[in-house]
Amino acid sequence: MISGITKALITGFTLLFLAGYCNLVFAHGEENHDSESMAFIGMDSAPAKLVKKFHKALRVGDEATVMMALSEEVLIYEGGNAERSLADYVSHHMYADMAYLKAINITLKEHQVRIMGDIAISTSISHSTGEYKSKKIDSTGMETLVLAKQSGGWKIIHIHWS
């Protein structure tokens, strides 16, 4: 079981690391990188399997599996807002996320899962198309999930969707 302090340190480090690089994208201009060989890493690991199960559960509206995959203290960042627990997510955005994901098509472009002891980080890039609430969707999304190995297995402790 991960303590609150450890969870805060991991989340803080991840956010500081990502924040330091978010504006650097402008320095690269229109550079293209050949990243095909690095697009999918760690897909057979237990954390990756949990992430895939979580995504499928959101798409098909399987709330029990979504809740099983998330830690009670999950911290979710999306659209400039934060949900600070599983209960918060369930009461605010989970059902809207499920409805949205049922309505659109998602193509996974990249997914990497790296494990460091009892912590795993899943990063992915996807492309979404379709229509939701009469609005055309054609966007690229990025996701970072932090997972922790707990007594009952791997759990998602942090999500950042953009």
Backbone as CSV, one residue per row, in Angstrom:
resi,resn,N_x,N_y,N_z,CA_x,CA_y,CA_z,C_x,C_y,C_z
1,MET,0.838,-1.171,0.000,0.000,0.000,0.000,0.890,1.244,0.000
2,ILE,0.590,2.185,-0.832,1.390,3.403,-0.941,0.828,4.441,0.017
3,SER,1.698,5.070,0.777,1.267,6.099,1.713,0.906,7.372,0.960
4,GLY,0.181,8.229,1.631,-0.203,9.511,1.036,0.992,10.357,0.665
5,ILE,2.033,10.302,1.485,3.238,11.084,1.210,3.927,10.559,-0.045
6,THR,4.049,9.234,-0.152,4.681,8.650,-1.333,3.888,8.995,-2.580
7,LYS,2.565,8.883,-2.484,1.700,9.204,-3.622,1.874,10.666,-4.030
8,ALA,1.913,11.548,-3.057,2.083,12.974,-3.348,3.429,13.242,-3.999
9,LEU,4.484,12.584,-3.512,5.813,12.766,-4.101,5.860,12.277,-5.545
10,ILE,5.279,11.117,-5.795,5.270,10.569,-7.155,4.494,11.491,-8.087
11,THR,3.294,11.894,-7.660,2.474,12.772,-8.486,3.178,14.100,-8.705
12,GLY,3.759,14.661,-7.644,4.456,15.936,-7.760,5.627,15.861,-8.713
13,PHE,6.446,14.801,-8.584,7.595,14.624,-9.470,7.146,14.505,-10.915
14,THR,6.126,13.691,-11.157,5.632,13.497,-12.523,5.162,14.823,-13.109
15,LEU,4.395,15.583,-12.335,3.871,16.849,-12.837,4.980,17.872,-13.062
16,LEU,5.939,17.943,-12.143,7.054,18.868,-12.331,7.868,18.503,-13.565
17,PHE,8.111,17.212,-13.743,8.854,16.749,-14.910,8.130,17.144,-16.187
18,LEU,6.826,16.864,-16.240,6.056,17.177,-17.444,5.928,18.678,-17.648
19,ALA,5.754,19.433,-16.576,5.609,20.885,-16.684,6.868,21.525,-17.253
20,GLY,8.026,20.973,-16.920,9.283,21.513,-17.411,9.445,21.355,-18.903
21,TYR,8.724,20.424,-19.497,8.877,20.177,-20.920,7.704,20.648,-21.756
22,CYS,6.603,21.069,-21.152,5.404,21.373,-21.924,5.606,22.511,-22.921
23,ASN,6.393,23.522,-22.607,6.596,24.633,-23.529,7.735,24.380,-24.508
24,LEU,8.515,23.340,-24.298,9.629,23.055,-25.189,9.186,22.597,-26.563
25,VAL,7.932,22.193,-26.695,7.442,21.753,-27.994,7.618,22.838,-29.058
26,PHE,7.563,24.097,-28.661,7.690,25.188,-29.609,9.105,25.300,-30.175
27,ALA,10.095,24.780,-29.488,11.472,24.863,-29.942,11.756,23.920,-31.105
28,HIS,10.895,22.943,-31.316,11.146,21.920,-32.328,10.512,22.220,-33.682
29,GLY,9.680,23.211,-33.750,9.062,23.558,-35.021,8.319,22.392,-35.633
30,GLU,8.574,22.146,-36.898,7.868,21.092,-37.637,8.700,19.815,-37.787
31,GLU,9.625,19.568,-36.870,10.458,18.368,-36.951,9.613,17.109,-36.939
32,ASN,10.026,16.141,-37.724,9.404,14.821,-37.691,10.380,13.841,-37.071
33,HIS,9.848,12.944,-36.256,10.681,11.941,-35.609,10.176,10.560,-35.990
34,ASP,11.091,9.665,-36.333,10.727,8.281,-36.620,10.619,7.541,-35.293
35,SER,9.389,7.360,-34.818,9.193,6.730,-33.517,8.373,5.449,-33.616
36,GLU,8.216,4.920,-34.815,7.413,3.710,-34.988,7.900,2.563,-34.117
37,SER,9.217,2.382,-34.025,9.738,1.260,-33.266,9.526,1.434,-31.767
38,MET,9.267,2.640,-31.308,9.071,2.924,-29.890,7.599,3.141,-29.541
39,ALA,6.698,2.945,-30.475,5.300,3.313,-30.262,4.583,2.464,-29.222
40,PHE,4.895,1.188,-29.144,4.196,0.301,-28.210,5.229,-0.488,-27.413
41,ILE,5.319,-0.164,-26.131,6.298,-0.793,-25.251,5.590,-1.251,-23.976
42,GLY,5.933,-2.439,-23.518,5.423,-2.936,-22.244,3.980,-3.400,-22.257
43,MET,3.472,-3.741,-23.435,2.054,-4.066,-23.567,1.646,-5.383,-22.910
44,ASP,2.591,-6.257,-22.619,2.257,-7.533,-21.991,2.377,-7.491,-20.469
45,SER,2.728,-6.350,-19.923,2.900,-6.233,-18.474,1.538,-6.172,-17.769
46,ALA,1.532,-6.498,-16.491,0.291,-6.444,-15.706,-0.303,-5.029,-15.659
47,PRO,0.512,-3.972,-15.469,-0.077,-2.627,-15.491,-0.723,-2.291,-16.843
48,ALA,-0.083,-2.685,-17.955,-0.655,-2.409,-19.282,-1.977,-3.137,-19.456
49,LYS,-2.048,-4.360,-18.967,-3.302,-5.118,-19.066,-4.412,-4.447,-18.261
50,LEU,-4.064,-3.898,-17.099,-5.064,-3.175,-16.308,-5.519,-1.912,-17.037
51,VAL,-4.584,-1.192,-17.651,-4.927,0.025,-18.396,-5.881,-0.316,-19.548
52,LYS,-5.579,-1.375,-20.283,-6.452,-1.795,-21.392,-7.842,-2.167,-20.878
53,LYS,-7.890,-2.870,-19.769,-9.164,-3.265,-19.162,-9.954,-2.019,-18.730
54,PHE,-9.263,-1.045,-18.148,-9.872,0.213,-17.723,-10.460,0.961,-18.922
55,HIS,-9.688,1.078,-20.014,-10.173,1.767,-21.211,-11.409,1.072,-21.792
56,LYS,-11.347,-0.255,-21.875,-12.484,-1.002,-22.415,-13.718,-0.812,-21.538
57,ALA,-13.533,-0.858,-20.230,-14.655,-0.682,-19.305,-15.297,0.698,-19.472
58,LEU,-14.490,1.732,-19.656,-15.048,3.068,-19.900,-15.863,3.087,-21.193
59,ARG,-15.324,2.445,-22.245,-15.998,2.433,-23.548,-17.343,1.708,-23.505
60,VAL,-17.412,0.604,-22.771,-18.641,-0.203,-22.772,-19.559,0.106,-21.602
61,GLY,-19.151,1.027,-20.731,-20.007,1.415,-19.613,-19.987,0.439,-18.442
62,ASP,-18.882,-0.264,-18.265,-18.738,-1.237,-17.176,-18.199,-0.515,-15.935
63,GLU,-19.099,0.083,-15.178,-18.672,0.905,-14.047,-17.955,0.097,-12.962
64,ALA,-18.322,-1.155,-12.747,-17.667,-1.972,-11.717,-16.182,-2.166,-12.042
65,THR,-15.870,-2.425,-13.307,-14.475,-2.617,-13.700,-13.704,-1.307,-13.639
66,VAL,-14.332,-0.198,-14.027,-13.677,1.111,-13.916,-13.316,1.362,-12.463
67,MET,-14.265,1.136,-11.559,-14.020,1.399,-10.145,-12.980,0.444,-9.558
68,MET,-12.939,-0.782,-10.054,-11.947,-1.757,-9.595,-10.539,-1.325,-9.996
69,ALA,-10.397,-0.692,-11.148,-9.084,-0.304,-11.663,-8.514,0.925,-10.964
70,LEU,-9.378,1.742,-10.403,-8.947,3.004,-9.803,-8.766,2.885,-8.295
71,SER,-7.732,3.522,-7.793,-7.521,3.623,-6.353,-8.628,4.509,-5.760
72,GLU,-8.974,4.259,-4.519,-9.967,5.109,-3.829,-9.507,6.569,-3.809
73,GLU,-8.186,6.778,-3.769,-7.623,8.134,-3.685,-7.119,8.637,-5.030
74,VAL,-7.615,8.098,-6.131,-7.143,8.506,-7.451,-7.258,10.020,-7.618
75,LEU,-6.277,10.603,-8.288,-6.267,12.024,-8.605,-6.344,12.140,-10.121
76,ILE,-7.402,12.791,-10.619,-7.633,12.878,-12.060,-7.597,14.338,-12.498
77,TYR,-6.700,14.642,-13.443,-6.611,15.972,-14.039,-7.157,15.892,-15.458
78,GLU,-8.117,16.764,-15.744,-8.688,16.809,-17.084,-9.310,18.180,-17.314
79,GLY,-8.975,18.778,-18.432,-9.598,20.044,-18.819,-9.438,21.160,-17.809
80,GLY,-8.303,21.194,-17.124,-8.072,22.254,-16.145,-8.751,22.022,-14.811
81,ASN,-9.361,20.875,-14.623,-10.035,20.547,-13.367,-9.384,19.337,-12.723
82,ALA,-9.704,19.118,-11.450,-9.174,17.961,-10.725,-10.301,17.261,-9.985
83,GLU,-10.266,15.948,-10.050,-11.127,15.120,-9.220,-10.185,14.368,-8.305
84,ARG,-10.441,14.426,-7.013,-9.456,13.991,-6.031,-9.750,12.658,-5.356
85,SER,-10.679,11.899,-5.914,-10.968,10.572,-5.371,-11.832,9.807,-6.364
86,LEU,-11.933,8.516,-6.143,-12.825,7.689,-6.957,-14.269,8.165,-6.791
87,ALA,-14.660,8.450,-5.568,-16.033,8.917,-5.317,-16.308,10.221,-6.062
88,ASP,-15.337,11.118,-6.089,-15.464,12.383,-6.810,-15.645,12.132,-8.308
89,TYR,-14.832,11.243,-8.871,-14.923,10.921,-10.297,-16.277,10.297,-10.634
90,VAL,-16.702,9.329,-9.831,-17.983,8.653,-10.079,-19.132,9.664,-10.030
91,SER,-19.096,10.579,-9.082,-20.206,11.518,-8.932,-20.167,12.684,-9.918
92,HIS,-19.039,12.873,-10.614,-18.943,14.006,-11.533,-18.825,13.617,-13.009
93,HIS,-17.774,12.898,-13.391,-17.488,12.751,-14.818,-17.487,11.338,-15.376
94,MET,-17.518,10.321,-14.543,-17.384,8.961,-15.066,-18.467,8.632,-16.104
95,TYR,-19.713,8.934,-15.807,-20.784,8.560,-16.731,-20.745,9.405,-18.007
96,ALA,-20.342,10.656,-17.900,-20.180,11.492,-19.096,-19.032,10.972,-19.955
97,ASP,-17.932,10.548,-19.310,-16.806,9.969,-20.053,-17.254,8.713,-20.792
98,MET,-18.059,7.881,-20.127,-18.545,6.648,-20.756,-19.412,6.961,-21.976
99,ALA,-20.311,7.924,-21.845,-21.185,8.298,-22.963,-20.368,8.838,-24.130
100,TYR,-19.385,9.669,-23.836,-18.527,10.244,-24.866,-17.763,9.148,-25.601
101,LEU,-17.169,8.231,-24.847,-16.355,7.179,-25.461,-17.183,6.194,-26.278
102,LYS,-18.448,6.025,-25.941,-19.329,5.167,-26.747,-19.627,5.796,-28.101
103,ALA,-19.597,7.123,-28.158,-20.018,7.843,-29.358,-18.904,8.081,-30.374
104,ILE,-17.659,7.917,-29.963,-16.563,8.252,-30.868,-15.687,7.039,-31.166
105,ASN,-14.862,7.182,-32.193,-13.886,6.159,-32.559,-12.506,6.634,-32.120
106,ILE,-11.771,5.735,-31.493,-10.437,6.085,-31.011,-9.418,5.161,-31.648
107,THR,-8.374,5.761,-32.218,-7.261,5.007,-32.777,-6.049,5.274,-31.901
108,LEU,-5.525,4.214,-31.301,-4.349,4.337,-30.459,-3.113,4.447,-31.349
109,LYS,-2.378,5.532,-31.204,-1.185,5.781,-32.022,0.090,5.324,-31.323
110,GLU,0.077,5.398,-30.004,1.261,5.075,-29.228,0.826,4.723,-27.815
111,HIS,1.469,3.732,-27.223,1.204,3.384,-25.831,2.455,2.742,-25.256
112,GLN,2.952,3.338,-24.205,4.151,2.820,-23.552,3.887,2.682,-22.062
113,VAL,4.312,1.548,-21.509,4.177,1.318,-20.076,5.557,0.958,-19.543
114,ARG,5.993,1.717,-18.570,7.300,1.481,-17.958,7.096,1.239,-16.465
115,ILE,7.755,0.212,-15.948,7.612,-0.174,-14.546,8.913,0.115,-13.817
116,MET,8.789,0.767,-12.667,9.930,1.066,-11.798,9.539,0.608,-10.394
117,GLY,9.853,-0.627,-10.068,9.496,-1.168,-8.757,7.989,-1.327,-8.633
118,ASP,7.419,-0.666,-7.636,5.981,-0.753,-7.389,5.192,0.362,-8.068
119,ILE,5.831,1.095,-8.972,5.185,2.186,-9.710,5.308,1.906,-11.203
120,ALA,4.249,2.169,-11.933,4.272,2.057,-13.396,3.694,3.340,-13.975
121,ILE,4.257,3.752,-15.094,3.740,4.928,-15.793,3.331,4.508,-17.195
122,SER,2.080,4.782,-17.518,1.513,4.480,-18.829,1.291,5.798,-19.548
123,THR,1.862,5.931,-20.741,1.646,7.125,-21.550,1.103,6.700,-22.900
124,SER,0.168,7.473,-23.426,-0.385,7.126,-24.733,-0.816,8.366,-25.493
125,ILE,-0.860,8.190,-26.801,-1.360,9.206,-27.723,-2.407,8.523,-28.585
126,SER,-3.540,9.182,-28.752,-4.613,8.599,-29.552,-5.253,9.680,-30.425
127,HIS,-5.986,9.215,-31.424,-6.722,10.119,-32.302,-8.199,9.753,-32.227
128,SER,-9.034,10.742,-31.964,-10.474,10.521,-31.809,-11.244,11.205,-32.924
129,THR,-12.221,10.474,-33.470,-13.100,11.041,-34.490,-14.531,10.616,-34.189
130,GLY,-15.465,11.380,-34.696,-16.873,11.049,-34.527,-17.683,12.294,-34.246
131,GLU,-18.823,12.074,-33.630,-19.701,13.182,-33.281,-20.281,12.919,-31.902
132,TYR,-20.282,13.953,-31.072,-20.828,13.843,-29.728,-21.617,15.110,-29.420
133,LYS,-22.877,14.935,-29.052,-23.772,16.060,-28.748,-23.772,17.081,-29.892
134,SER,-23.918,16.572,-31.112,-23.977,17.378,-32.334,-22.698,18.141,-32.638
135,LYS,-21.600,17.737,-32.040,-20.325,18.395,-32.296,-19.375,17.397,-32.937
136,LYS,-18.761,17.801,-34.060,-17.774,16.961,-34.736,-16.515,16.864,-33.879
137,ILE,-16.003,15.651,-33.764,-14.788,15.394,-32.997,-13.703,14.921,-33.955
138,ASP,-12.561,15.569,-33.928,-11.377,15.174,-34.687,-10.191,15.739,-33.920
139,SER,-9.702,14.970,-32.957,-8.680,15.508,-32.072,-7.660,14.449,-31.666
140,THR,-6.515,14.942,-31.265,-5.458,14.093,-30.726,-5.499,14.233,-29.211
141,GLY,-5.429,13.101,-28.528,-5.441,13.118,-27.073,-4.184,12.489,-26.516
142,MET,-3.821,12.928,-25.328,-2.669,12.366,-24.639,-3.116,11.960,-23.243
143,GLU,-2.547,10.862,-22.771,-2.922,10.340,-21.469,-1.681,9.894,-20.722
144,THR,-1.607,10.249,-19.456,-0.594,9.727,-18.556,-1.315,9.113,-17.372
145,LEU,-1.012,7.852,-17.089,-1.553,7.162,-15.926,-0.383,6.741,-15.053
146,VAL,-0.525,6.928,-13.758,0.452,6.421,-12.804,-0.250,5.307,-12.036
147,LEU,0.388,4.141,-12.000,-0.173,2.986,-11.306,0.744,2.600,-10.156
148,ALA,0.145,2.086,-9.094,0.913,1.619,-7.942,0.537,0.174,-7.656
149,LYS,1.539,-0.617,-7.336,1.305,-2.006,-6.955,0.896,-2.012,-5.488
150,GLN,-0.315,-2.456,-5.231,-0.843,-2.479,-3.876,-1.095,-3.916,-3.458
151,SER,-1.572,-4.122,-2.255,-1.775,-5.487,-1.752,-2.736,-6.280,-2.629
152,GLY,-3.712,-5.634,-3.236,-4.668,-6.308,-4.104,-4.289,-6.305,-5.570
153,GLY,-3.086,-5.850,-5.894,-2.650,-5.770,-7.282,-2.455,-4.324,-7.710
154,TRP,-2.287,-4.107,-8.993,-2.050,-2.773,-9.545,-3.336,-1.952,-9.504
155,LYS,-3.193,-0.658,-9.185,-4.301,0.296,-9.189,-3.818,1.588,-9.837
156,ILE,-4.726,2.260,-10.517,-4.422,3.564,-11.111,-4.570,4.603,-9.996
157,ILE,-3.489,5.348,-9.723,-3.529,6.352,-8.650,-3.567,7.787,-9.192
158,HIS,-3.230,7.953,-10.470,-3.253,9.299,-11.053,-3.526,9.195,-12.549
159,ILE,-4.367,10.101,-13.043,-4.681,10.206,-14.477,-4.519,11.658,-14.887
160,HIS,-3.898,11.867,-16.032,-3.857,13.202,-16.646,-4.265,13.048,-18.092
161,TRP,-5.431,13.598,-18.415,-5.948,13.550,-19.786,-5.857,14.931,-20.405
162,SER,-5.323,14.993,-21.631,-5.299,16.281,-22.356,-5.440,16.007,-23.836
